[in-house]
Amino acid sequence: MLIRYKKSFEKIAMGLLSFMPEEKDVKKLLQTIREYESNDNWQLYLWKEEDILGAIGIQFDDQSKAIIQHLTVNPSHRNSGIGKRMVDAVKQQLGERYDVCSNEYTEAFVDHCGS
């Protein structure tokens, strides 16, 4: 199930986001986490089953698009459908209010914005 990121999950979220190639640099990773903490247009969710296994980050634009910025799953749990379940849960949560689409890093899971 999706749970909203909060500060107490910072280390777990940073660990998950660090699996993404563009988030390997610690300074970039900290900047990304701060963006999710301070910008109301950026929301980070964690995927929890028994443990927290994945993260999905969304940026809301002014044209009713929800752009998936980050999508990551613990390597030990990859290829079991968690990424797809996270995208489906976000789509269900946002309903008809937003068109959920991807950026260049997450287009394997959902259509690229503008496609």
C-alpha positions as a Markdown table, in Angstrom:
| # | Residue | x | y | z |
|---|---|---|---|---|
| 1 | Met | 0.0 | 0.0 | 0.0 |
| 2 | Leu | 1.1 | 3.6 | -0.6 |
| 3 | Ile | 2.0 | 5.7 | 2.4 |
| 4 | Arg | 2.9 | 9.4 | 2.2 |
| 5 | Tyr | 6.6 | 10.2 | 2.9 |
| 6 | Lys | 7.4 | 11.9 | 6.2 |
| 7 | Lys | 10.7 | 13.0 | 7.8 |
| 8 | Ser | 10.9 | 9.8 | 9.9 |
| 9 | Phe | 11.2 | 7.8 | 6.7 |
| 10 | Glu | 14.1 | 9.9 | 5.3 |
| 11 | Lys | 16.9 | 7.3 | 5.5 |
| 12 | Ile | 14.7 | 4.6 | 4.0 |
| 13 | Ala | 13.5 | 7.0 | 1.2 |
| 14 | Met | 17.1 | 8.1 | 0.5 |
| 15 | Gly | 18.2 | 4.5 | 0.3 |
| 16 | Leu | 15.5 | 3.6 | -2.2 |
| 17 | Leu | 16.1 | 6.7 | -4.3 |
| 18 | Ser | 19.8 | 6.0 | -4.4 |
| 19 | Phe | 19.1 | 2.9 | -6.5 |
| 20 | Met | 18.2 | 5.3 | -9.4 |
| 21 | Pro | 21.2 | 6.1 | -11.5 |
| 22 | Glu | 20.5 | 9.9 | -11.6 |
| 23 | Glu | 20.4 | 9.9 | -7.7 |
| 24 | Lys | 23.7 | 8.3 | -7.0 |
| 25 | Asp | 25.4 | 11.5 | -5.9 |
| 26 | Val | 24.7 | 12.3 | -2.2 |
| 27 | Lys | 24.4 | 16.0 | -2.8 |
| 28 | Lys | 21.8 | 15.4 | -5.6 |
| 29 | Leu | 20.0 | 12.9 | -3.4 |
| 30 | Leu | 19.8 | 15.3 | -0.5 |
| 31 | Gln | 18.5 | 18.1 | -2.9 |
| 32 | Thr | 15.8 | 15.7 | -4.1 |
| 33 | Ile | 14.7 | 14.8 | -0.6 |
| 34 | Arg | 14.6 | 18.5 | 0.4 |
| 35 | Glu | 12.5 | 19.2 | -2.7 |
| 36 | Tyr | 9.9 | 16.6 | -1.7 |
| 37 | Glu | 9.9 | 18.0 | 1.9 |
| 38 | Ser | 9.5 | 21.7 | 0.9 |
| 39 | Asn | 7.7 | 21.9 | -2.4 |
| 40 | Asp | 3.9 | 21.3 | -2.3 |
| 41 | Asn | 4.0 | 20.3 | -6.0 |
| 42 | Trp | 6.3 | 17.4 | -5.3 |
| 43 | Gln | 5.0 | 14.4 | -3.4 |
| 44 | Leu | 6.8 | 11.2 | -2.4 |
| 45 | Tyr | 5.1 | 8.0 | -1.5 |
| 46 | Leu | 6.6 | 4.8 | -0.2 |
| 47 | Trp | 5.3 | 1.3 | -0.9 |
| 48 | Lys | 4.8 | -0.8 | 2.2 |
| 49 | Glu | 4.0 | -4.5 | 2.4 |
| 50 | Glu | 5.6 | -6.0 | 5.4 |
| 51 | Asp | 8.5 | -3.7 | 4.9 |
| 52 | Ile | 9.0 | -0.6 | 2.8 |
| 53 | Leu | 10.0 | -1.9 | -0.6 |
| 54 | Gly | 9.7 | 1.0 | -3.0 |
| 55 | Ala | 9.2 | 4.7 | -3.6 |
| 56 | Ile | 7.3 | 6.8 | -6.2 |
| 57 | Gly | 7.8 | 10.5 | -6.5 |
| 58 | Ile | 5.3 | 12.8 | -8.3 |
| 59 | Gln | 5.5 | 16.3 | -9.5 |
| 60 | Phe | 2.2 | 18.1 | -10.2 |
| 61 | Asp | 2.3 | 20.7 | -12.9 |
| 62 | Asp | -0.2 | 23.5 | -13.7 |
| 63 | Gln | -2.0 | 21.6 | -16.5 |
| 64 | Ser | -3.4 | 18.8 | -14.3 |
| 65 | Lys | -0.5 | 16.4 | -15.0 |
| 66 | Ala | 1.0 | 14.2 | -12.4 |
| 67 | Ile | 4.5 | 13.5 | -13.6 |
| 68 | Ile | 6.3 | 10.5 | -12.1 |
| 69 | Gln | 9.7 | 11.8 | -11.3 |
| 70 | His | 11.1 | 8.8 | -9.4 |
| 71 | Leu | 10.1 | 5.1 | -9.3 |
| 72 | Thr | 12.3 | 2.7 | -7.5 |
| 73 | Val | 12.1 | -0.8 | -5.9 |
| 74 | Asn | 14.5 | -2.5 | -3.5 |
| 75 | Pro | 16.6 | -4.7 | -5.8 |
| 76 | Ser | 15.7 | -7.8 | -3.7 |
| 77 | His | 12.0 | -7.3 | -4.7 |
| 78 | Arg | 12.3 | -6.3 | -8.3 |
| 79 | Asn | 10.5 | -8.2 | -11.1 |
| 80 | Ser | 7.6 | -8.9 | -8.8 |
| 81 | Gly | 5.2 | -6.2 | -10.1 |
| 82 | Ile | 5.8 | -3.7 | -7.3 |
| 83 | Gly | 6.5 | -0.8 | -9.7 |
| 84 | Lys | 3.4 | -1.4 | -11.6 |
| 85 | Arg | 1.3 | -1.7 | -8.4 |
| 86 | Met | 2.7 | 1.7 | -7.2 |
| 87 | Val | 1.8 | 3.3 | -10.5 |
| 88 | Asp | -1.7 | 1.8 | -10.4 |
| 89 | Ala | -2.2 | 2.9 | -6.8 |
| 90 | Val | -1.2 | 6.5 | -7.7 |
| 91 | Lys | -3.6 | 6.5 | -10.6 |
| 92 | Gln | -6.4 | 5.2 | -8.4 |
| 93 | Gln | -5.6 | 7.7 | -5.7 |
| 94 | Leu | -5.5 | 10.7 | -8.1 |
| 95 | Gly | -8.6 | 9.5 | -10.0 |
| 96 | Glu | -9.7 | 11.7 | -12.8 |
| 97 | Arg | -8.1 | 14.9 | -11.4 |
| 98 | Tyr | -4.7 | 14.2 | -13.0 |
| 99 | Asp | -3.2 | 12.6 | -16.1 |
| 100 | Val | -0.5 | 10.4 | -14.7 |
| 101 | Cys | 2.5 | 10.3 | -17.0 |
| 102 | Ser | 6.3 | 9.8 | -16.9 |
| 103 | Asn | 9.5 | 11.6 | -17.3 |
| 104 | Glu | 12.5 | 10.1 | -19.3 |
| 105 | Tyr | 13.5 | 8.0 | -16.3 |
| 106 | Thr | 10.2 | 6.4 | -15.5 |
| 107 | Glu | 8.7 | 5.8 | -19.0 |
| 108 | Ala | 9.1 | 2.0 | -18.8 |
| 109 | Phe | 6.1 | 2.0 | -16.4 |
| 110 | Val | 3.7 | 4.6 | -17.8 |
| 111 | Asp | 3.4 | 6.8 | -20.9 |
| 112 | His | 5.7 | 9.7 | -21.3 |
| 113 | Cys | 4.1 | 13.1 | -20.8 |
| 114 | Gly | 3.0 | 14.5 | -24.1 |
| 115 | Ser | 3.0 | 11.1 | -25.9 |
